[in-house]
């Protein structure tokens, strides 16, 4: 069925009138504009007034807004545009506060709310109603005539983030407007009402509104995939529980952050689908997860525990009576892997066995081995997803994950392939190399190393391009340099950016000036070990190569 769309241009006076009763749906995120954005809008409008008479002012286009609205009703849910409409309401309220002429201030009030009538017992009708959490605050302190005067004395620490932004932007606009003459203030008010234009795009349902929004906007500020699901899921919850579950949903989103919350839904889809998505994620979530069928159960027993597991893994902050340090150390290592395909099985297992730390430790030791080794052998995305999909099925079915043919366990030929990869000259890309070296360093330091550095780089001890008069050319033939320069035994870690000149230092000078800190050691065990060597030869590299390989075999149990 074709989408029924209506798009019409209105000035702000026709926006804030009886034609529309705007509301912000529960699933929309809170007001989010900072002073900088509100100030930019105000300065743009003031700039239009300079050197122009009221008659000569050009229209000012404020963009488009997207609504869910039936033709025969003024009620309109805002899908895209709440930041602008809220800020425009703030600006009109601030103008009403600073203009002294009551005739103008009374007119401005009519664009903010329609006063009720005592005789007919009709309440005030607000042109814009914010989300339930902020609606009363917005009415009392901004939309009502005597509200702004009370804002200054509010304790900001008692306000939500969105309420503080509403407060700050209102006070900012009020202060800026006090710097302007009464004549210019009245001129500005008339300009906003008559000359500022919006294109209103309306459609009768949420999904088509979202599709329009996606085409018209690339800002991604107002509505997201998770907002669509929030609307569908919360919409199927009984009215008496809507507020409770809306708050639960928003608490989860706030805890994870917007981007990670969206990532969680991709992980949830993988947990259910156990294969690579072939269609739009929104369609597949409906098909495989079916969150709207039993929305309270989905939030309580799926979304919430999955989100907690996701957070524990991403932040390495799992809590339990034992094995906490070992489990969180593995989580830190997993987060260094160059893909996130491993996350769904990790989430599922942790959420399922969160109160069994010994079981978790045994699983994640094997899982770390699997995920690390898939990275080292450069398994492609299809191979990774197939393997993790099989593992998800085994976890879901409660199968024995320690049997030899489990998807969790490495086979002998895979172990051999990993050893071969680690032995190769220039055996992997820089990110994989850095990962392997950091895992080695952690193992050598027995877990006490701290890698809180803004920069960690890989350095070749034998330089990649030694100068023509260098001692390095006496220690290594051309053939030996080709063999050893990029091998594991010739690499160390540094907590600074690469210095091309220092990279080519002679060995002794390199140790003193480049590899060590002021106290004569390196923060990396791998690098400190090199400082004990008096020379750097093919034999030393061979010996170090084998020693490091043995440590990796021990770490990931690669002995066949």
C-alpha positions as CSV (number, residue, x, y, z in Angstrom):
1,X,0.0,0.0,0.0
2,X,1.4,3.4,-0.9
3,X,2.3,5.8,1.9
4,X,-0.1,8.7,2.3
5,X,2.0,11.8,2.7
6,X,1.1,15.4,3.1
7,X,3.7,18.1,2.9
8,X,2.7,21.8,3.5
9,X,4.7,24.9,4.2
10,X,3.5,26.9,7.3
11,X,4.8,30.0,9.1
12,X,5.3,29.6,12.9
13,X,2.1,31.5,13.6
14,X,0.2,28.8,11.8
15,X,2.2,26.1,13.4
16,X,1.5,27.2,17.0
17,X,-2.3,27.5,16.6
18,X,-5.5,25.4,16.8
19,X,-4.5,23.5,13.6
20,X,-2.0,21.5,15.6
21,X,-1.7,20.0,19.1
22,X,1.9,18.8,19.2
23,X,3.1,16.0,21.5
24,X,6.4,14.2,22.0
25,X,5.7,10.4,22.0
26,X,7.1,8.3,24.9
27,X,9.6,6.6,22.6
28,X,11.3,9.8,21.7
29,X,14.5,10.8,23.5
30,X,14.5,13.8,25.8
31,X,15.2,17.4,24.8
32,X,18.9,17.5,23.9
33,X,19.9,20.9,22.6
34,X,22.8,22.6,24.3
35,X,23.2,26.4,24.7
36,X,25.4,26.5,21.6
37,X,22.6,25.1,19.4
38,X,19.9,27.3,20.9
39,X,22.2,30.3,20.7
40,X,23.0,29.6,17.0
41,X,19.3,29.6,16.2
42,X,18.7,32.9,18.0
43,X,21.8,34.6,16.5
44,X,20.7,33.5,13.0
45,X,17.3,35.0,13.6
46,X,18.8,38.2,15.0
47,X,21.1,38.4,12.0
48,X,18.1,38.4,9.7
49,X,16.8,41.6,11.4
50,X,19.9,43.7,10.9
51,X,19.7,46.5,8.3
52,X,16.2,45.5,7.2
53,X,12.8,47.0,7.7
54,X,9.9,44.7,8.7
55,X,8.5,44.8,5.1
56,X,11.9,43.9,3.5
57,X,12.6,40.9,5.7
58,X,13.2,37.7,3.7
59,X,11.5,34.5,4.9
60,X,13.7,32.2,7.1
61,X,13.4,28.5,6.5
62,X,13.7,26.3,9.5
63,X,13.6,23.0,7.6
64,X,11.0,20.2,7.8
65,X,9.3,18.4,10.6
66,X,7.8,14.9,10.4
67,X,4.5,14.1,12.1
68,X,2.1,11.3,12.7
69,X,-1.2,13.0,12.1
70,X,-4.7,12.3,10.8
71,X,-6.2,14.9,8.5
72,X,-9.3,15.4,10.6
73,X,-7.5,15.8,14.0
74,X,-5.2,18.5,15.3
75,X,-3.3,16.0,17.4
76,X,0.2,15.5,16.0
77,X,3.0,13.3,17.3
78,X,6.4,14.7,16.5
79,X,8.8,12.2,14.9
80,X,11.4,14.7,13.7
81,X,11.5,18.3,14.9
82,X,11.1,18.2,18.6
83,X,14.4,20.0,19.3
84,X,13.4,22.9,17.0
85,X,9.8,23.2,18.1
86,X,10.8,23.1,21.8
87,X,13.5,25.7,21.3
88,X,11.1,27.9,19.4
89,X,8.6,27.7,22.3
90,X,11.4,28.6,24.7
91,X,12.3,31.6,22.5
92,X,8.7,32.8,22.4
93,X,8.4,32.4,26.2
94,X,11.7,34.3,26.7
95,X,10.4,37.1,24.4
96,X,7.2,37.2,26.4
97,X,9.3,37.6,29.5
98,X,11.4,40.5,28.4
99,X,8.9,42.5,26.3
100,X,7.2,45.1,28.5
101,X,4.2,45.9,26.3
102,X,1.3,43.6,27.6
103,X,-0.5,43.7,24.4
104,X,2.4,41.9,22.7
105,X,3.1,39.5,25.6
106,X,-0.6,38.5,25.7
107,X,-0.4,37.7,22.0
108,X,2.8,35.7,22.4
109,X,1.1,33.6,25.1
110,X,-1.5,32.5,22.6
111,X,1.2,30.9,20.5
112,X,2.4,29.0,23.6
113,X,-0.9,27.9,25.0
114,X,-4.6,28.5,24.6
115,X,-6.0,29.6,28.0
116,X,-8.9,27.6,29.4
117,X,-12.2,29.1,30.2
118,X,-13.8,28.9,33.7
119,X,-17.3,29.2,32.5
120,X,-17.0,26.2,30.2
121,X,-14.5,24.5,32.5
122,X,-12.1,23.9,29.7
123,X,-8.4,23.6,30.8
124,X,-5.4,25.3,29.2
125,X,-4.5,23.8,25.9
126,X,-0.8,23.7,25.3
127,X,0.5,24.0,21.8
128,X,3.4,21.6,22.6
129,X,3.4,18.8,25.2
130,X,6.8,17.3,26.0
131,X,7.4,13.7,27.1
132,X,5.7,12.7,30.3
133,X,8.9,13.1,32.4
134,X,9.4,16.8,31.3
135,X,5.8,17.9,30.5
136,X,4.9,19.4,33.9
137,X,8.3,21.1,34.2
138,X,8.0,22.6,30.8
139,X,4.5,23.9,31.5
140,X,5.2,25.3,34.9
141,X,8.5,27.0,34.3
142,X,8.5,27.9,30.6
143,X,5.0,27.9,29.1
144,X,3.3,29.6,32.0
145,X,3.6,33.4,32.2
146,X,5.2,33.5,35.7
147,X,7.5,30.4,35.2
148,X,10.7,31.8,33.9
149,X,11.2,34.1,36.9
150,X,11.4,30.9,39.1
151,X,14.0,29.1,36.9
152,X,17.0,30.8,38.3
153,X,16.4,29.6,41.8
154,X,15.9,25.9,40.9
155,X,18.5,23.5,42.2
156,X,20.1,22.1,39.0
157,X,21.3,19.1,40.9
158,X,17.7,18.0,41.4
159,X,16.8,18.3,37.8
160,X,17.2,15.7,35.0
161,X,19.6,16.2,32.2
162,X,16.8,17.3,29.8
163,X,15.3,19.7,32.4
164,X,18.6,21.3,32.9
165,X,19.0,21.9,29.2
166,X,15.5,23.4,29.1
167,X,16.4,25.6,32.0
168,X,19.8,26.6,30.7
169,X,18.5,27.4,27.2
170,X,15.6,29.5,28.5
171,X,17.8,31.5,30.8
172,X,20.4,31.9,28.0
173,X,17.8,33.2,25.6
174,X,16.3,35.5,28.2
175,X,19.7,37.0,29.0
176,X,20.6,37.5,25.4
177,X,17.2,39.2,24.6
178,X,17.7,41.7,27.5
179,X,20.5,43.2,25.5
180,X,18.1,44.2,22.7
181,X,15.8,47.2,22.5
182,X,12.1,46.8,22.9
183,X,11.6,47.8,19.3
184,X,13.9,45.1,18.1
185,X,12.3,42.5,20.4
186,X,8.9,43.2,18.9
187,X,10.3,43.1,15.5
188,X,12.0,39.7,16.3
189,X,8.7,38.3,17.6
190,X,6.8,39.4,14.5
191,X,9.6,37.9,12.3
192,X,9.4,34.5,14.0
193,X,5.6,34.4,13.8
194,X,5.2,35.6,10.2
195,X,8.4,35.0,8.4
196,X,9.9,31.8,9.8
197,X,8.8,28.8,7.8
198,X,8.6,25.1,8.4
199,X,7.6,22.4,5.9
200,X,5.3,20.0,7.8
201,X,5.3,16.4,6.4
202,X,2.6,14.3,8.0
203,X,1.6,10.7,7.6
204,X,-0.9,8.6,9.6
205,X,1.4,5.8,10.9
206,X,4.8,5.4,12.6
207,X,6.6,3.2,10.1
208,X,6.0,5.4,7.2
209,X,6.9,8.5,9.3
210,X,10.2,6.8,10.1
211,X,10.9,6.0,6.5
212,X,10.2,9.6,5.5
213,X,12.4,10.8,8.4
214,X,15.3,8.5,7.2
215,X,15.1,10.0,3.7
216,X,14.9,13.6,4.8
217,X,17.5,13.5,7.5
218,X,21.1,12.3,7.9
219,X,21.6,13.8,11.3
220,X,20.4,10.8,13.2
221,X,19.6,13.0,16.2
222,X,15.9,12.4,16.9
223,X,14.8,8.9,15.9
224,X,16.7,5.6,15.6
225,X,16.0,2.0,15.0
226,X,15.6,1.4,18.8
227,X,13.1,4.2,19.0
228,X,10.9,2.4,16.5
229,X,11.0,-0.7,18.6
230,X,10.4,1.2,21.7
231,X,7.2,2.6,20.2
232,X,6.0,-0.8,19.1
233,X,6.9,-2.6,22.3
234,X,5.8,0.1,24.8
235,X,2.7,0.6,22.6
236,X,1.6,-3.0,23.3
237,X,1.9,-2.7,27.1
238,X,-1.2,-1.9,29.2
239,X,-1.6,1.8,29.9
240,X,-1.1,1.4,33.7
241,X,2.4,-0.1,33.1
242,X,3.5,2.0,30.2
243,X,5.3,4.6,32.4
244,X,7.2,1.9,34.4
245,X,8.4,0.1,31.3
246,X,9.3,3.3,29.5
247,X,11.5,4.3,32.4
248,X,13.1,0.8,32.5
249,X,13.8,1.1,28.7
250,X,15.3,4.6,29.0
251,X,17.4,3.6,32.0
252,X,18.9,0.8,30.0
253,X,19.6,3.1,27.0
254,X,21.1,5.7,29.2
255,X,23.4,3.1,30.9
256,X,24.7,1.8,27.6
257,X,24.7,5.0,25.5
258,X,22.8,5.5,22.3
259,X,25.3,3.8,19.9
260,X,25.9,0.8,22.1
261,X,22.2,0.4,22.7
262,X,21.7,0.0,19.0
263,X,24.6,-2.4,18.8
264,X,22.9,-4.5,21.5
265,X,19.8,-5.0,19.3
266,X,22.0,-6.3,16.5
267,X,23.5,-8.7,19.0
268,X,20.0,-9.7,20.2
269,X,19.0,-10.5,16.6
270,X,22.1,-12.7,16.2
271,X,21.3,-14.5,19.4
272,X,17.9,-15.4,18.0
273,X,18.7,-15.8,14.3
274,X,22.1,-17.4,14.7
275,X,23.1,-16.4,11.2
276,X,24.0,-13.3,9.2
277,X,21.2,-10.9,8.5
278,X,19.9,-11.0,5.0
279,X,17.3,-8.2,5.2
280,X,16.7,-5.0,7.1
281,X,17.4,-5.4,10.8
282,X,14.1,-3.9,11.8
283,X,12.2,-6.5,9.7
284,X,14.3,-9.4,11.0
285,X,13.9,-8.3,14.7
286,X,10.2,-8.5,14.2
287,X,10.4,-11.9,12.5
288,X,12.9,-13.6,14.8
289,X,12.7,-11.8,18.2
290,X,9.0,-10.9,18.1
291,X,9.4,-8.4,21.0
292,X,5.8,-7.1,20.6
293,X,4.2,-10.5,21.2
294,X,4.9,-10.3,24.9
295,X,6.5,-6.9,25.5
296,X,6.9,-7.0,29.3
297,X,8.5,-10.4,29.1
298,X,10.9,-9.2,26.5
299,X,12.0,-6.2,28.5
300,X,12.2,-8.0,31.9
301,X,13.7,-11.3,30.7
302,X,15.6,-10.5,27.5
303,X,16.4,-6.9,27.0
304,X,17.4,-6.1,30.7
305,X,19.6,-9.2,31.3
306,X,21.2,-9.0,27.9
307,X,21.9,-5.3,28.5
308,X,23.5,-6.0,31.9
309,X,25.6,-8.7,30.3
310,X,26.6,-6.4,27.5
311,X,27.6,-3.7,30.0
312,X,29.6,-6.1,32.1
313,X,31.5,-7.3,29.1
314,X,32.2,-3.9,27.5
315,X,33.2,-2.3,30.8
316,X,34.9,-5.5,32.3
317,X,33.0,-4.9,35.5
318,X,31.4,-8.3,36.3
319,X,30.7,-8.7,40.0
320,X,30.7,-12.0,41.9
321,X,32.1,-13.7,45.0
322,X,35.0,-15.2,43.2
323,X,37.0,-15.3,39.9
324,X,36.1,-11.7,39.3
325,X,39.6,-10.6,38.3
326,X,40.2,-13.5,36.0
327,X,36.8,-13.1,34.2
328,X,37.2,-9.3,33.8
329,X,40.7,-9.7,32.5
330,X,39.3,-12.0,29.7
331,X,36.6,-9.4,29.0
332,X,39.3,-6.7,28.6
333,X,41.1,-9.0,26.1
334,X,38.0,-9.7,24.1
335,X,37.3,-6.0,23.8
336,X,40.6,-5.6,22.0
337,X,39.6,-8.0,19.2
338,X,39.1,-6.3,15.8
339,X,35.5,-7.4,15.3
340,X,32.4,-7.7,17.5
341,X,30.9,-10.9,16.1
342,X,31.9,-12.7,19.3
343,X,29.6,-10.5,21.5
344,X,26.3,-12.4,21.1
345,X,27.5,-15.8,22.5
346,X,29.3,-13.9,25.2
347,X,26.1,-12.0,26.1
348,X,23.9,-15.1,26.0
349,X,26.3,-17.2,28.2
350,X,26.9,-14.5,30.8
351,X,23.2,-13.7,31.1
352,X,22.3,-17.4,31.5
353,X,25.0,-18.3,34.0
354,X,25.7,-15.0,35.7
355,X,25.5,-16.5,39.2
356,X,27.9,-19.4,38.4
357,X,31.3,-17.8,38.3
358,X,33.3,-21.0,38.0
359,X,31.2,-22.1,35.0
360,X,31.7,-18.6,33.5
361,X,35.5,-18.8,34.0
362,X,35.7,-22.2,32.3
363,X,33.6,-21.0,29.4
364,X,35.3,-17.7,28.8
365,X,38.8,-19.2,29.0
366,X,37.8,-21.4,26.1
367,X,35.9,-18.6,24.4
368,X,38.8,-16.2,24.6
369,X,40.9,-18.9,22.9
370,X,38.4,-19.3,20.1
371,X,37.8,-15.6,19.5
372,X,41.5,-14.7,19.6
373,X,42.4,-17.5,17.2
374,X,39.7,-16.7,14.7
375,X,41.2,-13.2,14.6
376,X,44.8,-14.5,14.2
377,X,44.0,-16.8,11.3
378,X,41.9,-14.0,9.7
379,X,38.7,-15.9,9.5
380,X,36.3,-13.9,7.4
381,X,32.9,-12.6,8.7
382,X,30.9,-15.4,7.2
383,X,33.2,-18.0,8.8
384,X,33.0,-16.2,12.2
385,X,29.3,-15.9,12.1
386,X,28.8,-19.5,11.2
387,X,31.0,-20.6,14.0
388,X,29.4,-18.3,16.6
389,X,25.9,-19.2,15.3
390,X,26.6,-22.9,16.0
391,X,27.9,-22.0,19.5
392,X,24.8,-20.0,20.2
393,X,22.7,-23.0,19.4
394,X,24.8,-25.2,21.7
395,X,24.5,-22.6,24.6
396,X,20.7,-22.3,24.1
397,X,20.2,-26.1,24.1
398,X,22.4,-26.6,27.2
399,X,24.9,-28.8,25.4
400,X,28.3,-29.9,26.7
401,X,30.6,-27.2,25.4
402,X,33.7,-29.0,26.4
403,X,33.3,-32.0,24.2
404,X,35.9,-32.1,21.4
405,X,33.4,-31.5,18.6
406,X,31.8,-28.4,20.2
407,X,31.9,-25.2,18.3
408,X,33.7,-23.7,21.3
409,X,36.7,-26.0,21.0
410,X,39.6,-25.7,18.6
411,X,40.4,-28.7,16.4
412,X,43.9,-29.9,15.9
413,X,44.2,-28.6,12.4
414,X,43.0,-25.1,13.7
415,X,45.7,-25.1,16.4
416,X,48.3,-26.0,13.8
417,X,47.1,-23.2,11.5
418,X,47.4,-20.7,14.3
419,X,50.9,-21.8,15.1
420,X,51.8,-21.5,11.5
421,X,50.3,-18.0,11.3
422,X,52.2,-16.8,14.4
423,X,55.5,-18.1,12.8
424,X,55.0,-16.3,9.6
425,X,57.1,-13.4,8.5
426,X,54.9,-10.3,8.8
427,X,52.3,-12.8,10.1
428,X,49.3,-10.5,10.4
429,X,48.1,-6.9,10.1
430,X,49.1,-4.3,12.6
431,X,46.0,-4.5,14.8
432,X,46.3,-8.3,15.1
433,X,50.0,-8.0,15.8
434,X,49.4,-5.4,18.5
435,X,46.7,-7.6,20.0
436,X,49.0,-10.6,20.1
437,X,51.9,-8.6,21.6
438,X,49.6,-7.2,24.3
439,X,48.3,-10.6,25.2
440,X,51.9,-11.9,25.4
441,X,52.8,-9.0,27.6
442,X,49.9,-9.6,29.9
443,X,50.8,-13.3,30.2
444,X,54.5,-12.5,30.9
445,X,53.6,-10.0,33.6
446,X,51.1,-12.5,35.1
447,X,48.3,-10.0,34.8
448,X,49.7,-7.1,36.8
449,X,50.5,-4.9,33.8
450,X,48.6,-1.7,33.3
451,X,48.0,-0.6,29.7
452,X,46.4,2.8,30.4
453,X,48.3,4.6,27.7
454,X,46.9,6.9,25.1
455,X,49.3,5.5,22.5
456,X,50.7,1.9,22.2
457,X,52.8,1.3,19.1
458,X,54.8,-1.7,17.7
459,X,58.5,-1.2,17.2
460,X,60.9,-3.4,15.2
461,X,64.2,-3.9,17.1
462,X,66.1,-4.7,14.0
463,X,65.0,-1.7,11.9
464,X,63.0,-2.1,8.8
465,X,65.3,0.3,6.9
466,X,68.7,0.5,8.6
467,X,71.1,3.3,7.4
468,X,73.7,2.2,4.9
469,X,76.6,2.7,7.5
470,X,74.7,1.0,10.3
471,X,76.1,-1.7,12.6
472,X,72.8,-3.5,11.8
473,X,74.2,-4.4,8.4
474,X,77.2,-6.1,10.0
475,X,75.0,-8.2,12.3
476,X,72.5,-9.2,9.6
477,X,72.9,-10.2,6.0
478,X,70.3,-9.1,3.5
479,X,68.7,-12.5,3.6
480,X,68.6,-12.5,7.4
481,X,67.0,-9.1,7.5
482,X,64.3,-10.3,5.1
483,X,63.7,-13.3,7.3
484,X,63.7,-11.7,10.8
485,X,62.7,-8.0,10.5
486,X,58.9,-8.7,10.7
487,X,58.8,-11.8,12.8
488,X,57.4,-12.0,16.3
489,X,60.8,-12.3,18.0
490,X,61.9,-8.9,16.6
491,X,58.9,-6.9,17.9
492,X,58.3,-4.9,21.1
493,X,55.7,-2.4,22.4
494,X,56.2,1.2,23.1
495,X,54.0,3.7,25.0
496,X,54.8,6.6,22.6
497,X,54.4,7.5,19.0
498,X,56.9,6.1,16.5
499,X,60.0,8.2,15.9
500,X,61.4,7.3,12.5
501,X,64.8,8.6,13.3
502,X,64.9,6.7,16.7
503,X,63.7,3.6,14.9
504,X,67.0,3.4,13.1
505,X,69.3,3.9,16.1
506,X,72.0,1.4,16.8
507,X,71.0,-1.3,19.3
508,X,72.6,0.2,22.4
509,X,71.4,3.7,21.7
510,X,67.9,2.4,20.9
511,X,67.7,0.6,24.3
512,X,68.8,3.7,26.2
513,X,67.0,6.5,24.4
514,X,63.9,4.8,22.9
515,X,63.0,1.6,24.7
516,X,63.4,2.7,28.4
517,X,61.9,5.4,30.6
518,X,63.7,7.7,32.9
519,X,64.1,4.9,35.5
520,X,65.7,2.6,33.0
521,X,62.8,0.2,32.4
522,X,59.9,-0.1,30.0
523,X,56.2,-0.3,31.1
524,X,56.0,-3.4,28.9
525,X,57.6,-6.7,30.1
526,X,58.2,-7.7,26.5
527,X,60.3,-4.6,26.0
528,X,62.1,-4.7,29.3
529,X,63.4,-8.2,28.5
530,X,65.2,-6.8,25.4
531,X,67.0,-4.3,27.6
532,X,69.0,-7.2,29.2
533,X,70.5,-8.2,25.9
534,X,74.0,-6.8,24.9
535,X,73.5,-7.4,21.2
536,X,70.8,-8.3,18.8
537,X,71.6,-11.1,16.4
538,X,69.7,-13.8,14.4
539,X,70.4,-16.3,17.1
540,X,68.8,-14.1,19.8
541,X,65.8,-13.4,17.6
542,X,65.3,-17.2,17.0
543,X,65.6,-17.9,20.7
544,X,63.1,-15.1,21.6
545,X,60.7,-16.2,18.8
546,X,60.5,-19.8,20.2
547,X,60.1,-18.5,23.8
548,X,57.3,-16.2,22.9
549,X,55.6,-18.9,20.8
550,X,55.7,-21.3,23.7
551,X,54.1,-18.7,25.9
552,X,51.3,-18.3,23.4
553,X,50.8,-22.0,23.1
554,X,50.5,-22.1,26.9
555,X,48.1,-19.2,26.9
556,X,45.7,-20.6,24.3
557,X,46.5,-24.3,24.8
558,X,47.7,-24.8,21.2
559,X,49.8,-27.9,21.8
560,X,48.5,-30.7,19.6
